[in-house]
Amino acid sequence: MAVVLLTFGGFSGGSEGAGAPEKAEPDLAGFLVPPAQRALAERKFGLAVSLWRGIAAIRGDGDPSLLELAKVWTLAGEFDAAIEELDRHRRALTDPTAMATVSRQITELEVRPRGFTGGVFKVIPAEAQAREAFKRGRKEMAAGRHAEAALLFRAGIEMAPDVPGNYRELGEALGKLHRADEATAHYLRYLRIRPFGRNADEIRARVTPAALGTLSISSSFACEQVWMNRQPLPRPLPVAALKVAPGRYRLLCYSEKYHFARYVDVEVPRSGNARAEFTWAIIENRLDPWGRIVMENPDRETEMNDIGVWEEIGVPVPDDRRPLRVLLRAGDSSRRKELSIKLEAGKRFPLVW
């Protein structure tokens, strides 16, 4: 798709207003500018977005870095995202001439046709730079420069939202600045990303108990691995009344022995309780002569699945507890059998001719 660029101005120039913070010496965002410019020059727009977001997080909405971020979005064909950044920049300005210039750029983007691209645009996390921001922020904290540290930690979050250390340290920096409500929000964000992180217990102790919820997790049979929001559970199930940040969690129970993998989503309310249960049964293949088992999908009753030739296999119990259709077929085509089974959690079901 052809893209016609707007004239946004360079990073070192452009409009400035009351929304731009005083620059620290040396410039806190300086280490991010070369990789951001390089990513843009190499047309790595997904990475460039993350890097310019980090720069803008440090330098403020009134800084020309938001113009560069809008340029990247435009080059990527993401005009609505570019408009959003331009509007954020405009609202931080006080100079009428500069505001009018940005308004014209927004108008030009608003009337531009929205074409089709080759695929969905993906923002690429700048993880290396986010970790460097974390390192620099820790140095600022040690020197007692908490406001500067907070800017660096926030930049790390903008560049790589799933790198958790910046959330934890931003909460600490905001606490030092007596902005406790903001600090609590970042502590909770850290706990959602890293519920079993190295510092999770310490962070829980800093949060008012009423701001948390509890989550209990159980399984009908042993899970060899349990994952929660992409982090392994450090202890076997069951887990009772685990203190977690409110929000949505995705859990995985995996058993290689029983060829079983199951995701469960659960919403934990603030000051409330939630339960996640892996309810499953085990099908035993005792067919003699040998045969395959084709079974109704517990989640989609119109779909039949070949569950393989394993001697034992885990099968989820349907949420509606309905009987499941089962089709048995001998390997030599000498036999065929249809039946229905109503699975019960924690029980074994041997199948014979």
N, C-alpha and C positions, 0 to 999 in steps of 0.2 A: 504494500500500500504506500503510495507516495505521501510524504508529509511535508508541508510547507511550514518553515519555522517562523515564529514570531521573533521580534527583536526584544529580547529580555535584558540585554546588557550583560557584561561580564561579572565575574564574582567580585573582583576588586572594586568595581564601580557600582552604579545603580543608586536606588533610592534608600534613604535612611530616615528614621523617624524616632519618635519617643519610645516606640516599642523595642528598639535595639538596646540591649544591656551594655554597660560599660565593658570594654574589652579588658580582660586580665592580661598582664604581661608576664611571660610571653603568652601569645594567643593560645588558649586551651584547645581550640579546634584545628590548629595549624597542622598537626600530624595527620589529619584526615583529608586535607585538601589535595595533596598529590595523588593518593589512590583514587579519590573521587574524580579528579580530572582525567586520570588515566582510564578509569572505567568508562567514562563518557566518550573519550577519544576512541576507545576500542569497541564502542557500541555495545558494551555490556550493561544494558540499561537496567536490568533487574538489580545488579549489584550497585550501580550508580545511585539508584533511588535510595537504597539503604544508607549509603555513605553520606549523601547530601542531607538525608534526614538527620543523621547524627550531627553534622555541622550545624544545621538549623537549630537543633535542640540546645546546643551550646550558645550560639550567637543570638538567638531570639527571633521572633516573628518579623521584626522590622529590618532584619539583615538581608542583604541581597542574596544570601545562600538559598532563600526560598524561591528566588527567581531562577536560580540554577536548577533547583529541584523541579520547578514547573517546566523548564526546558527539557529535562530528561523525560518527564511524563509525556510531553508533546512529541518528542522523537519516537517514543514507544507507541504512539497512537492512542494514548490514554488521556483524551482531552478533558474529561470530567475531573479526573484526578488533578490535572494541571490547573483547572479553574479553582478547585478547592484550595490549592496551595497559594495561588495568586490572591484569592479573596482573604485568606488568612494574613498574607503580607499587607494587603491594602488596609485591613482593619487595624494594623499596628502602626500605620503611618500617620503623620500630622501635617506634612507638607501637601497643600492642595494640588500643586503641579504633579508631584510624584503620584498622588492618589489617582489623578485623572489619567496619567499614563498607564497605570496598572488596570484601571477600569476599561480603557480601550482594548488592552490585550485580552481581558476577559470577554468582552463583547465579540471580538474576532473569533475566539475559540468557541463561543456559544453558537455561532451560526455556521461553523465548519461542519461539513457532512461527516457522519459517523460511518466509516466503512467497515469492512471485515478484515481481520488479521488472520495469520496462519494458525493461530492457536491462542490459548489463554495466556495473558501476560503474567509472569511469575516474578515476584520480588525475591531476590536472592539475599539471604542474611549475610552481613559482613561480620562473620564470627571472629576472625583474627583481630579486626579493629575494635570490636566490642570488648574483647578480652584485654586489649591494650588500654582502652578507656577505663576498664575496671582497675588495672594496675596503676594507672596515673591517678585515678580517683582515690585509691588507697593512700598514695603518697600525699595528696592534698589533705586527706583526713588526718594523717599523722602530723601534718604541719599546722593543724587547726584551721585550715581554710575550708570550712564546711560548705559554704555556698558554691565554691569552685568544684568541690568534690561532687556535690549534688548534680551540677551540670554535666560532668563527665559520666556519672552513673546513668543519668537520663539519656545521654547520647548512646551509651551502650545498649540500653533497652530499645531505643529506636532502631538501631542498626541490626540487632539480633534478639528479637523478643524472647526466644527460647533459651538464651544463655542466662541462667538464673542469678548469678552472683551480683549483677548490677541491681537487681530488685532489692536484695537483702541490704546492700550497702547504701542504696538510695534511701531506704527507710531509716537507716541509722543516721545519715546526714541530715535528713529532714527533721528527725527527732532533736538533733543538736540545735537546729534552727527554730525550734519550738513550733513546728508545723505538724503536730502530732496526728491530725486526721489524715494528712497526706501520707505520713509514715506508715500508718496502719494499713492503708490501701495497698501500699507496696509490699508490706509484710505478707498480706493475704495473697497477693499475686505470686510471691515467691513460693508460698506453701502449696498453691495449686500446681505450679510447675514442678516443684521438687518436694513432694509430700514426705519423702524419706531422705532428703538431702542431709549432708553432713551437719548443717546448722539448723535443721528443721526444728528440733526440740527446743533449742535456744530461742528461735523466732516465736514458737508457740507460747513460750513463757512471757514474751513481751506483749502479746496481744490479749486484750480483754476477753475472758472466756465467752462472754455473750456474743462476741463477734465470730466465733467458730461454730461449727456443727460437729456431729459425730456420725461416723460411718462404720457399720458392722458388715463383715464379709464372710460368707460361708460357701462351702461346696459339698455336693453329695458324695464325691470321691476325692481323693487327694490330687491336687494339682502339682505337677512337678515344677511349674513356674507360674507365678501370678504377677502380672504387670498392671500398673495403675498410672494413667497419664504418661505412658512411655517410660516409666521407671519401675524396676523390679521391686516387689514386696520383699523386705528383708527377713520376714518370718513366715512360717507356714500358716495356713488357714486352720481353724477359724480365727478371725480377728474381731474383737468386740470393742465397740465404742471408741474407735480411733478418732482423735481430735484432728479435724481437717478444716481448711478454709471453705466457706460456702461456695457452691458452684457445681459445674457439671464434671463428672469423672467418667472415664472409659477404662474398664478393667478387662483383662484377658486371663483366662485360665487355659494352660497348655499342659497336655499329658502325652508324652511320646509313647508311653506304654500302651495307652488306650486309643492312640491316634485321634486325639480330641483337642480341639481349639475352639474357644467360645468367648465372644465379647459380650459384655454387659455394660450398659450406660445407666448412670444413676445421678440424680440431682440432689445435692446436699443443701438443705435450707439453713439459713443463719439461725443459730440458737436451737436448731431442730435436729432430728435423728433421721437417718436413712439406712437402708439395708440393701446390699447387693448379694444375690444368691445365684450360684451356678448350679442349676438343678438338672441333673442328667442321670441316665441309666446306662447299663452296659449290655450290649447285644453279644451273645456267645454263638459263634458259628460252629454247630456240631453236626453239620450235614454230612451224611455218609450214604451214598457217594458224595464227593465234594461238590459244592455248588456256590454260586454267587448270590448275594443278597441285594435286592433293589428295594429302596424304602422311600416312603413319602417324606418330603422335606418338612421337618417340624415347624418351620417358619412360613412355608408357602405350600398350602395343601394341594395346589394344582401341579406341583413339580415332584418328579420321582428322581431319586439319586442312587447310583450304584455305590454302595458303601464299602466295596472292596472285598478282599478274600481273607481279611485278618481273622484270627481266631476270637479276638475280643476287640470291640470297638465302642467308644463312648458316643452316645446320642443324646442331644438335648431333649428334655421333656417339653412338649409344646406349651406355650403360655395358656392356651385354652383347654389344656388337658384332654384334647380329643384323641380317639384311637387313630393310629397310623396304619395306612395300607402297606403291606409287605409282599414282595414277590420273590420267590425262591426259584432258582434255575440251576439244574444240574449241569456240571461242566461238560458231560457227554450228551446233553440234551435228552437224557432218558426220563427226567422227571421235571415237573413244574408244579408249583403250589402257591396259592394266594391265601393270605390271612390278614387279620388286623390285630394290632397290639396296642394296648393302652399302657404306656410307660409310666413308671412310678420312680420318683427320685430316690437314688441310693440303692436300687434293686438291679439284679441281673436277670436277663431273659435269654435262656438257651433256646435255640432254634434247631428243630429236627424235622425230618420228613414226616 
